[in-house]
Amino acid sequence: MSGDHNKTANMSDDTTKQQQFWIWLVAVVILLIFLYFYRPFETYLVAHIPFIHFSNVVFWFASLVGILAYAFAHWQSFRSEIFRSVTELNVDNLVFDTLQAAILASVIFCAGATLQALEMLSEYFVNRGPIIDAAFGSRILSIVVLVILAVLFCLLHYAVRALRTGWRPRAAPPRAR
């Protein structure tokens, strides 16, 4: 009977943690939307941080998300590999976790830069620039190069994961009788 009570208590704790995560996520999104439209915040950013403007805010946001994702993934790796198992340190897992976190941050940076380049291309079309000229070609080329980089980083992620877990070709699913 006490085992069922402990299991129910653990499920309740998991549900509470999941609800808290979603509440914090919604609160951060609301805060970011508020700050995006709040003029004194824009004035402060432009005055105190060089080269940041609201014309390139997508890239800055993606950079912030990439840095936070890298730090969080790195913290999770250190917490599981160093702080929980002090007696047996598995350096291989720590190195692979760090490498995968760095590749994840690279994918996020490339995706943010691609979104920023798409936004700049859209702004170019809205301003009624000539359809085919050198500026249009350079914008299209930057988008293509950034997409290729993002795909290469994704492939690198799969290669690192395959090296970590070992290469196992996919087997055909068992047939139903």
Rosetta blueprint (number, residue, H / E / L):
1 M L
2 S H
3 G H
4 D H
5 H H
6 N H
7 K H
8 T H
9 A H
10 N H
11 M H
12 S H
13 D H
14 D H
15 T H
16 T H
17 K H
18 Q H
19 Q H
20 Q H
21 F H
22 W H
23 I H
24 W H
25 L H
26 V H
27 A H
28 V H
29 V H
30 I H
31 L H
32 L H
33 I H
34 F H
35 L H
36 Y H
37 F H
38 Y L
39 R H
40 P H
41 F H
42 E H
43 T H
44 Y H
45 L H
46 V H
47 A H
48 H H
49 I L
50 P L
51 F L
52 I L
53 H L
54 F H
55 S H
56 N H
57 V H
58 V H
59 F H
60 W H
61 F H
62 A H
63 S H
64 L H
65 V H
66 G H
67 I H
68 L H
69 A H
70 Y H
71 A H
72 F H
73 A H
74 H H
75 W H
76 Q H
77 S H
78 F H
79 R H
80 S H
81 E H
82 I H
83 F H
84 R L
85 S L
86 V L
87 T L
88 E L
89 L L
90 N L
91 V H
92 D H
93 N H
94 L H
95 V H
96 F H
97 D H
98 T H
99 L H
100 Q H
101 A H
102 A H
103 I H
104 L H
105 A H
106 S H
107 V H
108 I H
109 F H
110 C H
111 A H
112 G H
113 A H
114 T H
115 L H
116 Q H
117 A H
118 L H
119 E H
120 M H
121 L H
122 S H
123 E H
124 Y H
125 F H
126 V H
127 N L
128 R L
129 G L
130 P L
131 I L
132 I L
133 D L
134 A H
135 A H
136 F H
137 G H
138 S H
139 R H
140 I H
141 L H
142 S H
143 I H
144 V H
145 V H
146 L H
147 V H
148 I H
149 L H
150 A H
151 V H
152 L H
153 F H
154 C H
155 L H
156 L H
157 H H
158 Y H
159 A H
160 V H
161 R H
162 A H
163 L H
164 R H
165 T H
166 G L
167 W L
168 R L
169 P L
170 R L
171 A L
172 A L
173 P L
174 P L
175 R L
176 A L
177 R L
